[in-house]
């Protein structure tokens, strides 16, 4: 698992970028108020190391941090201004890339004159963007080329793996076809999984059919950036247009802060549309003033709130709609997803250290009634001889549905749009599949194995603001050579008796492919279904590589809580 990204800052360079004399002691205090954490200080070398949240990839360079510090110190307020020169360079996108890697955005960067630190920053920001935005190149991959070594217009297309050969960067200096690169090149081996099972591979040619890049794997040696490079061509490819566009905006604004000139590229999606990239126009939001004040406990006027947003490098003004602000978010900020995000931004601009401390009432915390009830159920299960386990809410679609003999309907299940791993591409709607997976990993342990989990499940709920809702379930499974319905029913009787529901609940026959027909029942309490119980179907056991019988049940604790209270 990757850790939170870190960045080393030289005080001298940061002073030059911010335009203000800085010292380490002040920065130790100030950086926390712009959402950075101090990782380490080297006073001898005048360096500090900071951690930044992955949702702020614009902090992946000293330029990005300095941009925000200028607002914090009120050296510059409002949106940073970047000029994009209109260019004539064209890149044609062939429809064939839709099958493998459909999106590309580009830019030309002219008149670069990078010193050693800036070259290191350019390499570092690519690595950080590949991880924070690109999901390790799966979602976004970045190509940086010496613009003057190739001839426009460019062409982004998809080809058969054996049909194109070129000399890859950091190879052995001889041409390889695309299949050979995936098998033999260091980067090809590392990222081959992204193109697994693809019939064609993406590639970028220039006018002379010279190869610029084989995304998301490796660039061609032809366009290697050297100390003599004066102009760059940037290509960013991926599976999510918003992500590739955000990464491009972060990259070009960083280079502009280094003194380079941004020039646009015409990206022509053949047969569809032509777009001009990069597009640095800010995104406009409309936010209610009272909404922000209520969240952070202040009573700021529109003028005062506008100043707060200007300090964090956004622009704002009073909206035509009474009581609202129009807020413009810079194009390199991809973390603003909901109006609630502006409460944090306003708090940063106001200064959290300026917010008055208040105590209302006794300020004594207590558990939510559902949490109290869940703890009671945990105690009962432990008393019944079961061992508690904890699993992730995220799950795998195949194990969650196919292994359990349940029909998978993508439109009716909550799916992770861009999962880091296919092992976690959905959220669980039941806990039982996770308990079966726990048995899979512990099937060699001494029998009987009796385990339970009390935890969250996530269900689609179109009427909710988020489109989903959370429920708390209890799931129980027993696994040994004599596990059967009777054993699990006795556990259910124990729970319901202990909760005072023995005379109020029933188990009625039902059908569920996860369980053996005739050995499954739906659990009713006061006429409402609150759960399921039964013996696990042999096919499910085989799917999880289990050799002994298993019996299980699952209860909705929220429904049980309502009746208990």
C-alpha positions in Angstrom: 0.0 0.0 0.0 1.4 3.4 -0.9 1.9 6.0 1.8 0.7 9.6 1.7 2.9 11.4 -0.8 5.8 13.6 0.5 7.7 16.5 -1.0 11.0 18.0 0.0 11.2 21.8 -0.2 14.3 24.0 -0.3 13.7 27.1 1.7 15.7 29.2 -0.8 13.7 28.0 -3.8 10.4 28.5 -1.9 11.4 32.1 -1.0 12.1 32.8 -4.7 8.7 31.4 -5.7 6.7 33.0 -3.0 8.5 36.4 -3.2 9.0 36.7 0.5 11.7 35.9 3.1 10.9 32.7 4.9 12.2 30.8 7.9 11.7 27.2 8.9 10.1 28.1 12.2 7.4 30.2 10.5 6.8 27.5 7.9 6.4 24.8 10.5 3.5 26.8 11.8 2.0 28.2 8.6 2.0 25.1 6.4 -0.5 23.3 8.6 -3.1 26.0 7.9 -3.0 25.3 4.1 -3.5 21.5 4.7 0.1 20.3 4.7 1.7 18.2 7.3 5.3 18.6 8.3 7.3 15.3 7.9 10.7 16.5 8.8 13.1 19.5 9.1 16.7 19.8 8.1 17.9 23.2 9.4 21.5 22.6 8.4 20.5 22.2 4.7 17.6 24.6 5.0 15.1 22.0 3.8 11.7 20.8 5.0 9.8 17.7 4.0 6.0 17.9 3.9 3.1 15.5 3.4 0.1 16.5 1.3 -3.2 14.8 0.9 -3.6 12.8 -2.4 -6.8 14.9 -3.2 -4.5 17.9 -3.7 -2.2 16.8 -6.5 -1.5 20.4 -7.3 0.7 20.3 -4.2 3.0 17.9 -5.9 5.5 20.6 -6.7 7.1 23.6 -4.9 5.4 25.8 -7.4 2.0 24.5 -6.4 2.7 25.1 -2.7 4.1 28.5 -3.4 1.0 29.5 -5.3 -1.1 28.8 -2.3 1.3 30.4 0.2 1.1 33.6 -1.9 -2.5 33.8 -1.1 -2.0 32.8 2.6 0.5 35.7 3.0 -1.7 38.0 0.9 1.0 38.6 -1.7 -1.3 37.6 -4.5 -5.1 37.1 -4.1 -7.7 35.5 -6.3 -7.2 33.2 -9.3 -3.7 32.8 -10.6 -3.6 34.1 -14.2 -2.2 31.9 -16.9 -2.1 32.7 -20.6 -2.5 30.0 -23.1 -1.1 30.9 -26.5 -3.3 29.7 -29.4 -1.3 27.1 -31.4 -1.7 25.4 -34.7 -0.4 22.0 -33.8 -2.9 19.2 -34.4 -3.2 15.7 -33.1 -5.7 13.4 -34.8 -7.4 10.7 -32.6 -8.4 7.5 -34.5 -11.6 5.9 -33.4 -9.7 2.6 -32.8 -8.4 3.8 -29.5 -11.9 3.7 -28.0 -11.3 -0.1 -27.5 -8.3 0.4 -25.4 -7.5 3.9 -24.1 -10.0 6.5 -25.4 -8.9 9.9 -24.2 -5.9 12.1 -24.9 -5.1 15.8 -24.2 -2.0 17.6 -25.2 0.0 20.9 -24.9 3.1 22.5 -26.2 5.5 24.1 -23.7 7.9 26.7 -25.3 11.0 28.4 -24.1 11.8 26.2 -21.2 15.1 26.8 -19.4 15.0 24.4 -16.5 17.7 24.3 -13.8 18.6 21.2 -11.9 15.9 21.6 -9.3 13.2 22.2 -11.9 14.2 19.1 -13.9 13.9 17.1 -10.7 10.5 18.7 -10.0 9.3 17.8 -13.5 10.3 14.1 -13.0 8.8 14.1 -9.5 5.5 15.7 -10.4 5.0 13.1 -13.2 5.5 10.3 -10.7 3.1 11.9 -8.2 0.5 12.5 -10.8 0.7 9.0 -12.1 -0.1 7.8 -8.6 -2.5 10.4 -7.2 -4.5 11.1 -10.3 -3.5 8.2 -12.7 -4.0 5.2 -10.5 -0.4 4.1 -11.3 -0.9 4.9 -15.1 -4.1 2.9 -15.4 -6.3 6.0 -15.4 -3.8 8.6 -16.6 -0.3 8.3 -18.2 1.9 11.2 -19.0 4.3 11.6 -21.9 6.9 14.4 -22.1 8.8 14.8 -25.4 11.3 17.1 -27.0 9.0 18.9 -29.4 11.7 19.8 -31.9 12.7 16.2 -32.6 9.3 15.2 -34.3 7.1 16.7 -37.0 3.4 17.6 -36.5 0.6 16.8 -37.1 0.5 13.9 -34.7 -1.7 10.8 -34.8 -3.0 8.8 -31.8 -4.2 5.4 -32.9 -4.3 1.7 -31.9 -2.3 -1.0 -33.7 -1.7 -4.7 -33.6 1.1 -5.6 -31.1 3.5 -7.0 -33.7 2.8 -4.4 -36.4 5.0 -1.5 -35.0 8.6 -1.4 -33.8 10.6 1.5 -32.3 13.5 2.1 -29.9 12.0 2.6 -26.4 13.4 5.0 -23.8 15.8 3.3 -21.4 16.0 0.2 -23.5 19.1 -1.4 -25.0 19.2 1.0 -27.9 17.6 -1.3 -30.5 14.0 -1.5 -31.9 11.4 -3.7 -30.3 7.8 -4.3 -31.3 5.0 -3.6 -28.8 4.7 -7.2 -27.6 8.4 -7.4 -27.1 8.4 -4.3 -25.0 5.8 -5.7 -22.7 7.8 -9.0 -22.3 11.3 -7.6 -22.1 11.5 -3.9 -21.2 11.5 -3.0 -17.5 8.6 -0.6 -17.8 6.8 -3.0 -20.1 6.9 -5.8 -17.6 5.8 -3.4 -14.8 2.7 -2.0 -16.7 1.8 -4.8 -19.0 -1.2 -5.7 -16.9 -2.9 -2.4 -18.0 -3.1 -3.7 -21.6 -3.9 -7.3 -20.6 -6.4 -9.0 -23.0 -6.4 -6.0 -25.3 -6.3 -6.9 -29.0 -4.8 -3.6 -30.1 -2.4 -1.2 -28.3 -2.3 2.6 -28.3 0.5 4.5 -30.0 1.3 8.1 -31.0 3.0 8.8 -34.4 4.3 12.0 -35.9 3.8 13.1 -39.5 6.7 10.8 -40.6 5.3 7.8 -38.7 8.1 8.1 -36.1 6.9 6.9 -32.7 6.6 9.4 -29.9 5.0 7.2 -27.3 3.5 3.8 -26.5 1.1 4.8 -23.7 0.8 4.0 -20.9 4.1 2.0 -21.1 7.1 4.0 -22.4 8.1 6.9 -24.7 10.3 6.5 -27.7 14.0 7.2 -27.4 13.7 9.7 -30.3 11.9 12.3 -28.2 14.2 12.1 -25.1 14.3 15.4 -23.2 17.9 16.6 -22.7 19.7 19.7 -21.4 19.4 21.2 -24.9 15.6 20.8 -25.1 13.9 24.1 -25.5 10.3 23.1 -26.3 8.2 20.3 -25.0 5.2 18.3 -26.3 3.0 16.8 -23.6 0.6 14.0 -24.2 -1.7 12.6 -21.5 -3.8 9.5 -22.3 -6.2 7.6 -20.1 -9.6 6.1 -19.5 -11.2 9.2 -17.7 -11.3 12.5 -19.6 -11.7 14.6 -16.4 -8.6 12.9 -14.9 -6.3 13.4 -17.9 -7.5 17.0 -18.2 -6.8 17.7 -14.5 -3.3 16.2 -14.7 -2.5 18.3 -17.8 -3.7 21.5 -16.1 -1.6 20.8 -13.0 1.5 20.0 -15.2 1.2 23.0 -17.5 0.6 25.5 -14.7 3.6 24.2 -12.9 5.7 24.7 -16.0 4.3 28.2 -16.5 5.3 29.0 -12.9 8.8 28.0 -14.0 8.7 30.6 -16.7 7.6 28.6 -19.7 4.9 29.5 -22.3 1.8 27.3 -22.6 0.6 26.7 -26.2 -2.6 25.0 -27.0 -3.0 21.9 -29.2 -6.0 21.0 -31.4 -7.1 17.5 -30.5 -9.3 16.2 -33.3 -11.4 13.2 -32.4 -12.1 12.0 -35.9 -15.7 11.7 -36.8 -16.8 13.4 -33.5 -15.4 16.7 -32.4 -12.3 18.9 -32.0 -11.2 20.2 -28.6 -8.5 22.7 -27.7 -6.3 21.7 -24.8 -5.3 22.7 -22.3 -8.4 24.5 -21.1 -7.6 26.6 -18.0 -10.9 28.2 -17.7 -12.1 28.2 -14.0 -15.1 26.2 -12.9 -18.0 28.3 -11.6 -20.0 27.3 -8.6 -23.0 28.9 -6.8 -22.9 28.6 -3.0 -25.3 29.9 -0.3 -23.5 32.2 2.2 -25.6 30.9 5.1 -24.7 27.3 4.2 -21.0 28.0 4.7 -21.5 30.1 7.8 -23.6 27.5 9.5 -21.1 24.8 8.8 -18.1 26.6 10.3 -20.0 28.5 13.0 -19.3 32.0 11.7 -21.3 35.0 10.6 -19.2 36.3 7.7 -20.6 38.9 5.4 -20.4 38.4 1.6 -17.4 40.8 1.5 -15.6 39.0 4.3 -16.3 35.6 2.7 -15.0 36.8 -0.7 -11.7 37.7 0.9 -11.4 34.2 2.4 -11.8 32.6 -1.0 -9.4 35.0 -2.6 -6.8 34.0 0.0 -7.0 30.4 -1.1 -6.6 31.4 -4.7 -10.2 31.3 -5.9 -12.3 34.2 -7.1 -15.7 35.0 -5.7 -18.4 37.7 -6.0 -21.9 38.2 -4.9 -24.4 36.3 -7.1 -27.4 37.8 -8.8 -29.3 35.3 -6.6 -29.7 36.9 -3.2 -27.7 35.3 -0.4 -25.4 33.4 -2.7 -21.8 33.7 -3.9 -20.5 32.9 -7.4 -17.2 31.1 -6.8 -14.6 30.3 -9.5 -12.3 27.4 -8.9 -9.0 27.2 -10.7 -8.6 24.5 -13.4 -5.8 22.7 -11.5 -8.1 22.0 -8.5 -9.8 18.7 -8.9 -10.8 18.2 -5.2 -13.9 20.4 -5.2 -16.7 17.9 -5.7 -19.6 19.2 -3.6 -20.7 22.6 -2.1 -19.6 21.3 1.3 -16.0 21.5 0.1 -16.3 25.2 0.1 -16.8 25.3 3.8 -13.3 23.9 4.3 -11.8 26.3 1.8 -13.5 29.3 3.5 -12.2 28.0 6.9 -8.7 27.9 5.5 -9.0 31.4 4.0 -10.4 32.7 7.3 -7.8 30.8 9.3 -8.9 28.0 11.5 -6.8 29.5 14.3 -9.1 32.6 14.1 -12.3 30.6 14.6 -13.5 31.2 18.2 -13.7 28.2 20.5 -17.2 27.6 21.8 -18.8 25.0 24.1 -22.4 24.4 23.8 -24.3 22.4 26.5 -22.4 19.8 28.4 -20.4 18.7 25.4 -20.5 15.1 26.6 -20.3 12.5 23.9 -22.2 9.3 23.9 -22.7 6.3 21.6 -25.4 6.4 19.0 -28.3 4.0 20.0 -27.5 1.8 17.0 -23.9 1.5 18.2 -25.0 0.6 21.7 -27.2 -2.1 20.2 -24.4 -3.4 17.9 -22.1 -3.7 20.9 -24.8 -5.7 22.8 -25.1 -8.1 19.8 -21.4 -8.5 19.7 -21.4 -9.5 23.4 -24.1 -12.0 22.8 -22.3 -13.6 19.8 -19.1 -13.9 21.8 -21.1 -15.5 24.6 -22.4 -18.0 22.1 -18.9 -19.1 21.3 -18.3 -17.2 18.0 -15.2 -15.2 17.1 -15.6 -11.7 15.7 -13.8 -10.8 12.5 -13.5 -7.4 10.6 -13.5 -7.1 6.9 -13.4 -4.2 4.4 -16.6 -2.7 3.1 -15.1 -2.8 -0.4 -15.4 -6.1 -2.1 -14.9 -8.0 -5.4 -17.9 -8.4 -7.7 -17.1 -11.9 -8.7 -16.8 -13.2 -5.2 -19.7 -11.1 -4.0 -22.1 -12.2 -6.6 -20.9 -15.1 -8.8 -19.3 -17.1 -6.0 -22.5 -16.8 -4.0 -24.7 -17.8 -7.0 -26.3 -14.4 -7.0 -27.1 -12.6 -10.3 -24.9 -9.6 -11.0 -26.7 -6.6 -12.4 -24.3 -3.7 -12.9 -27.0 -1.1 -13.2 -28.4 -2.3 -9.8 -25.1 -2.5 -7.9 -22.8 0.2 -6.6 -19.5 0.0 -8.6 -16.2 1.8 -8.0 -15.6 3.8 -11.2 -11.8 3.5 -11.1 -10.7 0.9 -8.6 -7.1 0.7 -7.5 -7.4 -3.1 -7.6 -10.0 -5.4 -9.1 -10.2 -7.0 -5.7 -12.0 -3.9 -4.5 -14.3 -2.9 -7.3 -17.7 -2.8 -5.5 -19.1 -2.2 -2.1 -20.7 -5.1 -0.1 -24.4 -5.4 0.0 -24.2 -8.4 2.4 -21.5 -9.4 4.9 -21.8 -13.1 4.3 -19.6 -13.2 1.1 -16.8 -11.6 3.2 -17.2 -14.2 5.9 -17.0 -17.0 3.3 -13.8 -15.4 2.0 -12.5 -15.4 5.6 -13.2 -19.1 5.8 -11.3 -19.5 2.5 -8.2 -18.0 3.9 -8.5 -19.9 7.2 -9.8 -23.3 6.0 -6.8 -25.1 7.3 -7.4 -24.0 10.8 -8.8 -26.3 13.5 -12.5 -27.0 13.2 -15.1 -26.0 14.1 -14.7 -22.4 12.8 -17.5 -20.2 14.1 -17.2 -16.5 13.2 -19.4 -13.4 13.0 -19.2 -9.8 11.9 -21.2 -6.7 12.8 -20.6 -4.0 10.2 -21.8 -1.7 7.4 -23.2 -2.6 4.0 -23.9 -0.1 1.2 -27.1 -0.3 -0.8 -28.2 1.8 -3.8 -30.9 4.3 -2.8 -31.8 6.7 -5.6 -33.8 9.0 -3.3 -30.7 9.7 -1.1 -28.4 12.7 -1.9 -25.5 10.3 -2.5 -27.5 7.7 -4.3 -26.7 5.1 -1.7 -27.4 4.3 1.9 -25.6 2.6 4.8 -27.1 -0.3 6.8 -25.6 -2.2 9.8 -25.8 -6.0 9.5 -24.9 -9.0 11.6 -23.7 -12.0 9.7 -22.8 -15.4 11.3 -21.3 -18.6 9.8 -20.4 -21.9 11.3 -18.0 -24.3 9.4 -17.3 -27.9 10.3 -18.3 -31.4 9.3 -21.6 -31.3 11.2 -22.6 -27.7 10.5 -26.3 -27.6 9.7 -29.5 -25.5 9.8 -30.4 -26.7 13.3 -27.1 -25.3 14.8 -27.6 -21.9 13.2 -31.3 -21.9 14.2 -30.3 -22.5 17.8 -27.9 -19.5 17.5 -30.7 -17.4 16.1 -33.0 -18.5 19.0 -30.4 -17.5 21.5 -30.0 -14.0 20.0 -33.8 -13.4 19.7 -34.4 -14.7 23.2 -31.7 -12.6 24.7 -33.2 -9.5 23.0 -36.7 -10.3 24.2 -38.0 -11.3 20.7 -38.4 -15.0 21.0 -42.2 -14.9 20.7 -42.3 -12.2 18.0 -40.2 -13.7 15.3 -40.7 -16.5 12.7 -38.6 -18.3 10.1 -40.6 -19.0 6.9 -39.4 -21.1 4.0 -38.0 -19.2 1.0 -35.8 -19.4 -2.0 -32.2 -18.2 -2.3 -29.6 -19.7 -4.6 -26.8 -19.1 -2.0 -28.5 -21.7 0.2 -29.6 -25.3 -0.2 -33.3 -25.5 -1.3 -35.5 -26.6 1.6 -32.8 -25.6 4.1 -33.3 -21.9 3.9 -35.6 -19.5 5.6 -36.5 -15.8 5.7 -36.5 -14.3 9.2 -39.6 -12.2 10.1 -40.1 -9.9 13.1 -43.6 -8.4 13.6 -44.4 -9.2 10.0 -41.3 -7.7 8.4 -38.3 -9.5 6.9 -35.2 -8.7 8.9 -32.8 -11.4 7.6 -32.0 -14.8 6.2 -30.8 -18.2 7.5 -29.8 -21.5 6.0 -27.2 -24.1 4.9 -24.8 -22.9 2.3 -25.1 -24.5 -1.1 -22.4 -27.0 -2.1 -21.5 -24.9 -5.3 -20.8 -21.9 -3.1 -18.6 -24.1 -0.9 -16.7 -25.3 -3.9 -16.3 -21.7 -5.2 -14.6 -20.8 -1.9 -12.6 -24.1 -1.9 -14.3 -25.3 1.3 -14.6 -29.0 2.0 -17.0 -29.1 5.0 -20.6 -27.9 5.3 -21.4 -24.4 6.4 -24.5 -22.8 7.8 -25.1 -19.0 8.0 -27.5 -16.2 8.8 -27.6 -12.5 8.3 -29.7 -9.9 10.1 -30.4 -6.2 9.5 -29.6 -4.7 12.9 -31.3 -1.4 12.2 -34.7 -3.1 11.8 -34.0 -5.2 14.9 -32.9 -2.1 16.8 -36.2 -0.3 16.0 -38.1 -3.2 17.5 -35.7 -3.5 20.4 -36.0 0.2 21.4 
